[in-house]
Amino acid sequence: MRSKLQYISQGATAKEQDYNIQQALDNGADWIQLRWKNATNEQRQKLAEKVRTLCVHYRATYIINDSIVLAKQVDADGVHLGLEDEGIAKARHILGEGKIIGGTTNTIENVLKRIDEGCDYIGLGPYRSTSTKEKLSPILGLEGYRKIILYLKERHIHFPPIYAIGGINLADIPSLLEEGVYGIAISKTITDNPVSISDFKKLLS
């Protein structure tokens, strides 16, 4: 059973990233997605290797955002790919069958494409506006999740776990779960308040 709570890392520097990930792990995070956009390949690899060691120690699932190559280099548990990143099939070929491959989606068409590609989980969002990500896709809101998941269920389409993402707080979780979302991906709220992890986990259990 995969964790229902993903922490997507934040931090402008390696030091900030390292600190935020350590705080998340210390407070019970068991799924870390390393996301550090504004860094050189060398900086990102150095941090990725360090975070890999941390995740092994804490027995946490470790996912690299966007880079199949980096996920392979540091032997991460998998990779998460955006809509404009390299394809799921390429990631599967390079990383192998045992690795976790997730994909971003925003529309029914995106979701169907990810299902067809055979990704292991889907990141669907954004739920609401968030400052964490640039070039934000159209906001879904609760109604957006309802429509997409209902579309899949009515057509008896088998789909992998769907994680809601984008400005989600504790109060949103019961409604999202009710609509059929499997889990939640959180960045800013956990970064700002890592002790909230236990509260998120209780609601998701």
PyRosetta script that sets phi, psi and omega in degrees:
from pyrosetta import init, pose_from_sequence

init()
pose = pose_from_sequence("MRSKLQYISQGATAKEQDYNIQQALDNGADWIQLRWKNATNEQRQKLAEKVRTLCVHYRATYIINDSIVLAKQVDADGVHLGLEDEGIAKARHILGEGKIIGGTTNTIENVLKRIDEGCDYIGLGPYRSTSTKEKLSPILGLEGYRKIILYLKERHIHFPPIYAIGGINLADIPSLLEEGVYGIAISKTITDNPVSISDFKKLLS")
pose.set_psi(1, 122.9)
pose.set_omega(1, -179.6)
pose.set_phi(2, -78.9)
pose.set_psi(2, 149.4)
pose.set_omega(2, 177.9)
pose.set_phi(3, -57.0)
pose.set_psi(3, 143.8)
pose.set_omega(3, 178.5)
pose.set_phi(4, -91.5)
pose.set_psi(4, -0.6)
pose.set_omega(4, 179.8)
pose.set_phi(5, -126.4)
pose.set_psi(5, 118.4)
pose.set_omega(5, 175.8)
pose.set_phi(6, -106.2)
pose.set_psi(6, 134.9)
pose.set_omega(6, 171.1)
pose.set_phi(7, -102.7)
pose.set_psi(7, 121.8)
pose.set_omega(7, 176.2)
pose.set_phi(8, -98.6)
pose.set_psi(8, 119.1)
pose.set_omega(8, -170.4)
pose.set_phi(9, -65.7)
pose.set_psi(9, 152.4)
pose.set_omega(9, 176.9)
pose.set_phi(10, -132.2)
pose.set_psi(10, 157.9)
pose.set_omega(10, 176.9)
pose.set_phi(11, 143.6)
pose.set_psi(11, 134.5)
pose.set_omega(11, -178.7)
pose.set_phi(12, -80.1)
pose.set_psi(12, -22.4)
pose.set_omega(12, -178.1)
pose.set_phi(13, -125.9)
pose.set_psi(13, 166.0)
pose.set_omega(13, 177.5)
pose.set_phi(14, -60.6)
pose.set_psi(14, -38.4)
pose.set_omega(14, -179.6)
pose.set_phi(15, -63.4)
pose.set_psi(15, -44.3)
pose.set_omega(15, 179.1)
pose.set_phi(16, -65.5)
pose.set_psi(16, -44.2)
pose.set_omega(16, 178.5)
pose.set_phi(17, -59.1)
pose.set_psi(17, -49.5)
pose.set_omega(17, -178.8)
pose.set_phi(18, -58.6)
pose.set_psi(18, -45.9)
pose.set_omega(18, -179.5)
pose.set_phi(19, -62.9)
pose.set_psi(19, -46.6)
pose.set_omega(19, -177.5)
pose.set_phi(20, -65.1)
pose.set_psi(20, -39.0)
pose.set_omega(20, 178.8)
pose.set_phi(21, -68.4)
pose.set_psi(21, -41.9)
pose.set_omega(21, 178.2)
pose.set_phi(22, -61.0)
pose.set_psi(22, -42.5)
pose.set_omega(22, 178.7)
pose.set_phi(23, -62.6)
pose.set_psi(23, -42.3)
pose.set_omega(23, 179.6)
pose.set_phi(24, -63.2)
pose.set_psi(24, -45.0)
pose.set_omega(24, 179.8)
pose.set_phi(25, -64.2)
pose.set_psi(25, -42.3)
pose.set_omega(25, 179.4)
pose.set_phi(26, -62.5)
pose.set_psi(26, -26.2)
pose.set_omega(26, -178.4)
pose.set_phi(27, -100.2)
pose.set_psi(27, 13.7)
pose.set_omega(27, 170.7)
pose.set_phi(28, 106.3)
pose.set_psi(28, 3.8)
pose.set_omega(28, 177.1)
pose.set_phi(29, -64.2)
pose.set_psi(29, 134.7)
pose.set_omega(29, 178.7)
pose.set_phi(30, -125.8)
pose.set_psi(30, 14.9)
pose.set_omega(30, 173.8)
pose.set_phi(31, -145.2)
pose.set_psi(31, 113.5)
pose.set_omega(31, -179.4)
pose.set_phi(32, -114.8)
pose.set_psi(32, 127.9)
pose.set_omega(32, 170.5)
pose.set_phi(33, -110.5)
pose.set_psi(33, 115.8)
pose.set_omega(33, -179.6)
pose.set_phi(34, -80.4)
pose.set_psi(34, 115.6)
pose.set_omega(34, -179.8)
pose.set_phi(35, -129.5)
pose.set_psi(35, 109.1)
pose.set_omega(35, -180.0)
pose.set_phi(36, -141.2)
pose.set_psi(36, 91.7)
pose.set_omega(36, -171.5)
pose.set_phi(37, -72.3)
pose.set_psi(37, -46.7)
pose.set_omega(37, -171.5)
pose.set_phi(38, -91.5)
pose.set_psi(38, 63.9)
pose.set_omega(38, -180.0)
pose.set_phi(39, -142.4)
pose.set_psi(39, 156.9)
pose.set_omega(39, 175.0)
pose.set_phi(40, -76.4)
pose.set_psi(40, 163.6)
pose.set_omega(40, 178.0)
pose.set_phi(41, -59.3)
pose.set_psi(41, -38.3)
pose.set_omega(41, -179.1)
pose.set_phi(42, -66.3)
pose.set_psi(42, -44.2)
pose.set_omega(42, 179.0)
pose.set_phi(43, -62.6)
pose.set_psi(43, -43.6)
pose.set_omega(43, -177.7)
pose.set_phi(44, -65.7)
pose.set_psi(44, -40.0)
pose.set_omega(44, -179.6)
pose.set_phi(45, -67.1)
pose.set_psi(45, -41.2)
pose.set_omega(45, 179.8)
pose.set_phi(46, -61.4)
pose.set_psi(46, -45.3)
pose.set_omega(46, 178.7)
pose.set_phi(47, -66.4)
pose.set_psi(47, -41.9)
pose.set_omega(47, -178.2)
pose.set_phi(48, -59.4)
pose.set_psi(48, -39.1)
pose.set_omega(48, 178.6)
pose.set_phi(49, -66.0)
pose.set_psi(49, -40.7)
pose.set_omega(49, 179.9)
pose.set_phi(50, -66.2)
pose.set_psi(50, -43.5)
pose.set_omega(50, -179.6)
pose.set_phi(51, -66.6)
pose.set_psi(51, -33.9)
pose.set_omega(51, 176.3)
pose.set_phi(52, -58.5)
pose.set_psi(52, -45.5)
pose.set_omega(52, 178.8)
pose.set_phi(53, -61.6)
pose.set_psi(53, -42.9)
pose.set_omega(53, 178.4)
pose.set_phi(54, -60.9)
pose.set_psi(54, -46.3)
pose.set_omega(54, -176.5)
pose.set_phi(55, -66.7)
pose.set_psi(55, -35.1)
pose.set_omega(55, 175.7)
pose.set_phi(56, -64.0)
pose.set_psi(56, -43.7)
pose.set_omega(56, -179.7)
pose.set_phi(57, -61.3)
pose.set_psi(57, -42.3)
pose.set_omega(57, -177.6)
pose.set_phi(58, -89.7)
pose.set_psi(58, 0.5)
pose.set_omega(58, -177.8)
pose.set_phi(59, 56.8)
pose.set_psi(59, 42.5)
pose.set_omega(59, 179.9)
pose.set_phi(60, -101.9)
pose.set_psi(60, 144.6)
pose.set_omega(60, 173.9)
pose.set_phi(61, -67.3)
pose.set_psi(61, 136.9)
pose.set_omega(61, -173.8)
pose.set_phi(62, -125.2)
pose.set_psi(62, 115.5)
pose.set_omega(62, -177.9)
pose.set_phi(63, -118.0)
pose.set_psi(63, 138.1)
pose.set_omega(63, 175.4)
pose.set_phi(64, -98.2)
pose.set_psi(64, 132.9)
pose.set_omega(64, 177.6)
pose.set_phi(65, -82.2)
pose.set_psi(65, 127.3)
pose.set_omega(65, 169.3)
pose.set_phi(66, 77.7)
pose.set_psi(66, -34.5)
pose.set_omega(66, -169.6)
pose.set_phi(67, -106.5)
pose.set_psi(67, 107.9)
pose.set_omega(67, 175.7)
pose.set_phi(68, -64.7)
pose.set_psi(68, -42.2)
pose.set_omega(68, -178.2)
pose.set_phi(69, -60.1)
pose.set_psi(69, -46.6)
pose.set_omega(69, -179.3)
pose.set_phi(70, -66.2)
pose.set_psi(70, -40.2)
pose.set_omega(70, 177.5)
pose.set_phi(71, -59.2)
pose.set_psi(71, -38.5)
pose.set_omega(71, 178.5)
pose.set_phi(72, -69.8)
pose.set_psi(72, -44.1)
pose.set_omega(72, -176.8)
pose.set_phi(73, -60.0)
pose.set_psi(73, -41.4)
pose.set_omega(73, -175.1)
pose.set_phi(74, -99.9)
pose.set_psi(74, 5.0)
pose.set_omega(74, -179.7)
pose.set_phi(75, 54.1)
pose.set_psi(75, 49.2)
pose.set_omega(75, 175.5)
pose.set_phi(76, -69.5)
pose.set_psi(76, 167.8)
pose.set_omega(76, 179.0)
pose.set_phi(77, -73.7)
pose.set_psi(77, -15.5)
pose.set_omega(77, 179.1)
pose.set_phi(78, 171.7)
pose.set_psi(78, -167.9)
pose.set_omega(78, -176.7)
pose.set_phi(79, -140.6)
pose.set_psi(79, 149.0)
pose.set_omega(79, 173.7)
pose.set_phi(80, -115.2)
pose.set_psi(80, 127.0)
pose.set_omega(80, -174.3)
pose.set_phi(81, -115.3)
pose.set_psi(81, 132.1)
pose.set_omega(81, 176.1)
pose.set_phi(82, -77.9)
pose.set_psi(82, 173.4)
pose.set_omega(82, -177.4)
pose.set_phi(83, -64.2)
pose.set_psi(83, -26.2)
pose.set_omega(83, -178.9)
pose.set_phi(84, -103.8)
pose.set_psi(84, 6.9)
pose.set_omega(84, 178.5)
pose.set_phi(85, -86.4)
pose.set_psi(85, -176.3)
pose.set_omega(85, 177.8)
pose.set_phi(86, -64.6)
pose.set_psi(86, 161.8)
pose.set_omega(86, -171.8)
pose.set_phi(87, -77.0)
pose.set_psi(87, 159.9)
pose.set_omega(87, 178.5)
pose.set_phi(88, -62.1)
pose.set_psi(88, -41.7)
pose.set_omega(88, -178.3)
pose.set_phi(89, -61.7)
pose.set_psi(89, -41.3)
pose.set_omega(89, 178.9)
pose.set_phi(90, -64.7)
pose.set_psi(90, -42.2)
pose.set_omega(90, 179.1)
pose.set_phi(91, -61.8)
pose.set_psi(91, -42.2)
pose.set_omega(91, -180.0)
pose.set_phi(92, -63.1)
pose.set_psi(92, -41.4)
pose.set_omega(92, -179.4)
pose.set_phi(93, -64.0)
pose.set_psi(93, -43.0)
pose.set_omega(93, -176.2)
pose.set_phi(94, -78.0)
pose.set_psi(94, -42.7)
pose.set_omega(94, -174.1)
pose.set_phi(95, -86.9)
pose.set_psi(95, -27.8)
pose.set_omega(95, 179.3)
pose.set_phi(96, 98.4)
pose.set_psi(96, 166.1)
pose.set_omega(96, -173.9)
pose.set_phi(97, -65.0)
pose.set_psi(97, -29.1)
pose.set_omega(97, -174.8)
pose.set_phi(98, -78.2)
pose.set_psi(98, -6.9)
pose.set_omega(98, -175.8)
pose.set_phi(99, -92.6)
pose.set_psi(99, 154.2)
pose.set_omega(99, -179.5)
pose.set_phi(100, -89.4)
pose.set_psi(100, 128.3)
pose.set_omega(100, 179.2)
pose.set_phi(101, -126.0)
pose.set_psi(101, 117.3)
pose.set_omega(101, -179.9)
pose.set_phi(102, -111.0)
pose.set_psi(102, 157.3)
pose.set_omega(102, -179.3)
pose.set_phi(103, -139.4)
pose.set_psi(103, 141.1)
pose.set_omega(103, 177.5)
pose.set_phi(104, -75.2)
pose.set_psi(104, 144.4)
pose.set_omega(104, 174.5)
pose.set_phi(105, -144.1)
pose.set_psi(105, 161.1)
pose.set_omega(105, 177.7)
pose.set_phi(106, -139.1)
pose.set_psi(106, -21.0)
pose.set_omega(106, -176.2)
pose.set_phi(107, -131.4)
pose.set_psi(107, 169.3)
pose.set_omega(107, 175.0)
pose.set_phi(108, -58.5)
pose.set_psi(108, -41.5)
pose.set_omega(108, -179.5)
pose.set_phi(109, -61.0)
pose.set_psi(109, -42.8)
pose.set_omega(109, 177.4)
pose.set_phi(110, -60.5)
pose.set_psi(110, -45.5)
pose.set_omega(110, -177.4)
pose.set_phi(111, -62.3)
pose.set_psi(111, -45.7)
pose.set_omega(111, 179.2)
pose.set_phi(112, -61.9)
pose.set_psi(112, -37.6)
pose.set_omega(112, 178.2)
pose.set_phi(113, -64.1)
pose.set_psi(113, -45.5)
pose.set_omega(113, -179.8)
pose.set_phi(114, -63.9)
pose.set_psi(114, -40.0)
pose.set_omega(114, 178.2)
pose.set_phi(115, -61.7)
pose.set_psi(115, -45.5)
pose.set_omega(115, 180.0)
pose.set_phi(116, -62.6)
pose.set_psi(116, -34.4)
pose.set_omega(116, -179.9)
pose.set_phi(117, -75.2)
pose.set_psi(117, -17.4)
pose.set_omega(117, 177.5)
pose.set_phi(118, 82.3)
pose.set_psi(118, 33.5)
pose.set_omega(118, 178.6)
pose.set_phi(119, -72.7)
pose.set_psi(119, 158.0)
pose.set_omega(119, -173.6)
pose.set_phi(120, -83.9)
pose.set_psi(120, -25.9)
pose.set_omega(120, 174.1)
pose.set_phi(121, -154.7)
pose.set_psi(121, 159.1)
pose.set_omega(121, -178.1)
pose.set_phi(122, -118.5)
pose.set_psi(122, 130.8)
pose.set_omega(122, 171.4)
pose.set_phi(123, -97.0)
pose.set_psi(123, 111.0)
pose.set_omega(123, -174.5)
pose.set_phi(124, -112.1)
pose.set_psi(124, 123.9)
pose.set_omega(124, -179.4)
pose.set_phi(125, 178.1)
pose.set_psi(125, -172.5)
pose.set_omega(125, 6.7)
pose.set_phi(126, -86.0)
pose.set_psi(126, 149.0)
pose.set_omega(126, 177.0)
pose.set_phi(127, -68.3)
pose.set_psi(127, -47.8)
pose.set_omega(127, 174.2)
pose.set_phi(128, -144.3)
pose.set_psi(128, 176.6)
pose.set_omega(128, -178.9)
pose.set_phi(129, -63.1)
pose.set_psi(129, 139.2)
pose.set_omega(129, 179.5)
pose.set_phi(130, -142.2)
pose.set_psi(130, 145.3)
pose.set_omega(130, 179.8)
pose.set_phi(131, -86.8)
pose.set_psi(131, -5.0)
pose.set_omega(131, -175.7)
pose.set_phi(132, -69.4)
pose.set_psi(132, -32.0)
pose.set_omega(132, -173.6)
pose.set_phi(133, -120.6)
pose.set_psi(133, 136.2)
pose.set_omega(133, 174.9)
pose.set_phi(134, -83.7)
pose.set_psi(134, 162.6)
pose.set_omega(134, 178.7)
pose.set_phi(135, 51.1)
pose.set_psi(135, 56.9)
pose.set_omega(135, -176.2)
pose.set_phi(136, -69.2)
pose.set_psi(136, 135.6)
pose.set_omega(136, 174.8)
pose.set_phi(137, -73.1)
pose.set_psi(137, 167.3)
pose.set_omega(137, 179.5)
pose.set_phi(138, -54.9)
pose.set_psi(138, 139.3)
pose.set_omega(138, -178.7)
pose.set_phi(139, -67.7)
pose.set_psi(139, 135.3)
pose.set_omega(139, -179.7)
pose.set_phi(140, -90.5)
pose.set_psi(140, -43.2)
pose.set_omega(140, -173.2)
pose.set_phi(141, 64.3)
pose.set_psi(141, 174.8)
pose.set_omega(141, -178.2)
pose.set_phi(142, -60.6)
pose.set_psi(142, -38.4)
pose.set_omega(142, -178.7)
pose.set_phi(143, -62.2)
pose.set_psi(143, -35.0)
pose.set_omega(143, 178.8)
pose.set_phi(144, -63.8)
pose.set_psi(144, -44.0)
pose.set_omega(144, 177.2)
pose.set_phi(145, -64.9)
pose.set_psi(145, -42.0)
pose.set_omega(145, -179.9)
pose.set_phi(146, -57.5)
pose.set_psi(146, -48.9)
pose.set_omega(146, -176.4)
pose.set_phi(147, -63.5)
pose.set_psi(147, -44.6)
pose.set_omega(147, -176.4)
pose.set_phi(148, -67.6)
pose.set_psi(148, -46.7)
pose.set_omega(148, -177.3)
pose.set_phi(149, -70.3)
pose.set_psi(149, -36.7)
pose.set_omega(149, 176.7)
pose.set_phi(150, -63.7)
pose.set_psi(150, -40.4)
pose.set_omega(150, 177.5)
pose.set_phi(151, -56.9)
pose.set_psi(151, -44.8)
pose.set_omega(151, -179.2)
pose.set_phi(152, -68.0)
pose.set_psi(152, -43.8)
pose.set_omega(152, -177.6)
pose.set_phi(153, -67.8)
pose.set_psi(153, -40.9)
pose.set_omega(153, -178.8)
pose.set_phi(154, -63.6)
pose.set_psi(154, -28.8)
pose.set_omega(154, -179.7)
pose.set_phi(155, -98.2)
pose.set_psi(155, 7.5)
pose.set_omega(155, 179.1)
pose.set_phi(156, 54.0)
pose.set_psi(156, 40.8)
pose.set_omega(156, 178.3)
pose.set_phi(157, -89.0)
pose.set_psi(157, 120.6)
pose.set_omega(157, 178.2)
pose.set_phi(158, -71.5)
pose.set_psi(158, 131.1)
pose.set_omega(158, -179.4)
pose.set_phi(159, -134.2)
pose.set_psi(159, 149.8)
pose.set_omega(159, 179.4)
pose.set_phi(160, -73.6)
pose.set_psi(160, 172.0)
pose.set_omega(160, 178.7)
pose.set_phi(161, -53.5)
pose.set_psi(161, 134.2)
pose.set_omega(161, 178.2)
pose.set_phi(162, -106.4)
pose.set_psi(162, 125.3)
pose.set_omega(162, 176.9)
pose.set_phi(163, -105.6)
pose.set_psi(163, 126.8)
pose.set_omega(163, 175.4)
pose.set_phi(164, -80.8)
pose.set_psi(164, 144.6)
pose.set_omega(164, -178.1)
pose.set_phi(165, -146.4)
pose.set_psi(165, 149.6)
pose.set_omega(165, 173.3)
pose.set_phi(166, 112.3)
pose.set_psi(166, 88.1)
pose.set_omega(166, 173.9)
pose.set_phi(167, 68.3)
pose.set_psi(167, 27.2)
pose.set_omega(167, -176.3)
pose.set_phi(168, -83.7)
pose.set_psi(168, 138.6)
pose.set_omega(168, 174.6)
pose.set_phi(169, -121.4)
pose.set_psi(169, 177.4)
pose.set_omega(169, -175.5)
pose.set_phi(170, -56.1)
pose.set_psi(170, -40.9)
pose.set_omega(170, -176.2)
pose.set_phi(171, -65.1)
pose.set_psi(171, -20.4)
pose.set_omega(171, -177.8)
pose.set_phi(172, -80.9)
pose.set_psi(172, -21.7)
pose.set_omega(172, -168.1)
pose.set_phi(173, -62.6)
pose.set_psi(173, -48.8)
pose.set_omega(173, -179.1)
pose.set_phi(174, -54.2)
pose.set_psi(174, -43.5)
pose.set_omega(174, -178.9)
pose.set_phi(175, -66.4)
pose.set_psi(175, -40.2)
pose.set_omega(175, 179.4)
pose.set_phi(176, -66.1)
pose.set_psi(176, -41.1)
pose.set_omega(176, 177.9)
pose.set_phi(177, -63.6)
pose.set_psi(177, -38.4)
pose.set_omega(177, 179.9)
pose.set_phi(178, -62.3)
pose.set_psi(178, -31.4)
pose.set_omega(178, -180.0)
pose.set_phi(179, -80.9)
pose.set_psi(179, -7.8)
pose.set_omega(179, 176.8)
pose.set_phi(180, 109.3)
pose.set_psi(180, 6.3)
pose.set_omega(180, 175.4)
pose.set_phi(181, -68.6)
pose.set_psi(181, 139.7)
pose.set_omega(181, -178.8)
pose.set_phi(182, -82.7)
pose.set_psi(182, -42.5)
pose.set_omega(182, -175.4)
pose.set_phi(183, -154.9)
pose.set_psi(183, -173.5)
pose.set_omega(183, -174.3)
pose.set_phi(184, -132.8)
pose.set_psi(184, 140.7)
pose.set_omega(184, 171.8)
pose.set_phi(185, -110.4)
pose.set_psi(185, 125.1)
pose.set_omega(185, -174.0)
pose.set_phi(186, -125.1)
pose.set_psi(186, 141.1)
pose.set_omega(186, 176.3)
pose.set_phi(187, -123.2)
pose.set_psi(187, -72.8)
pose.set_omega(187, -171.8)
pose.set_phi(188, -62.7)
pose.set_psi(188, -44.6)
pose.set_omega(188, -176.2)
pose.set_phi(189, -61.3)
pose.set_psi(189, -41.8)
pose.set_omega(189, 178.6)
pose.set_phi(190, -72.6)
pose.set_psi(190, -37.6)
pose.set_omega(190, 176.9)
pose.set_phi(191, -60.1)
pose.set_psi(191, -45.5)
pose.set_omega(191, -178.0)
pose.set_phi(192, -73.8)
pose.set_psi(192, -30.9)
pose.set_omega(192, -174.4)
pose.set_phi(193, -145.6)
pose.set_psi(193, 74.3)
pose.set_omega(193, -175.2)
pose.set_phi(194, -59.9)
pose.set_psi(194, -24.6)
pose.set_omega(194, 178.5)
pose.set_phi(195, -67.4)
pose.set_psi(195, -13.0)
pose.set_omega(195, 178.3)
pose.set_phi(196, -70.5)
pose.set_psi(196, -12.6)
pose.set_omega(196, -178.7)
pose.set_phi(197, -55.1)
pose.set_psi(197, -42.3)
pose.set_omega(197, -179.3)
pose.set_phi(198, -63.5)
pose.set_psi(198, -35.9)
pose.set_omega(198, 178.8)
pose.set_phi(199, -68.3)
pose.set_psi(199, -42.4)
pose.set_omega(199, 176.8)
pose.set_phi(200, -60.2)
pose.set_psi(200, -45.7)
pose.set_omega(200, -177.4)
pose.set_phi(201, -62.9)
pose.set_psi(201, -38.6)
pose.set_omega(201, 178.8)
pose.set_phi(202, -62.0)
pose.set_psi(202, -44.1)
pose.set_omega(202, -179.3)
pose.set_phi(203, -68.5)
pose.set_psi(203, -29.5)
pose.set_omega(203, -177.0)
pose.set_phi(204, -87.2)
pose.set_psi(204, -12.8)
pose.set_omega(204, -175.4)
pose.set_phi(205, -74.8)
pose.dump_pdb("model.pdb")
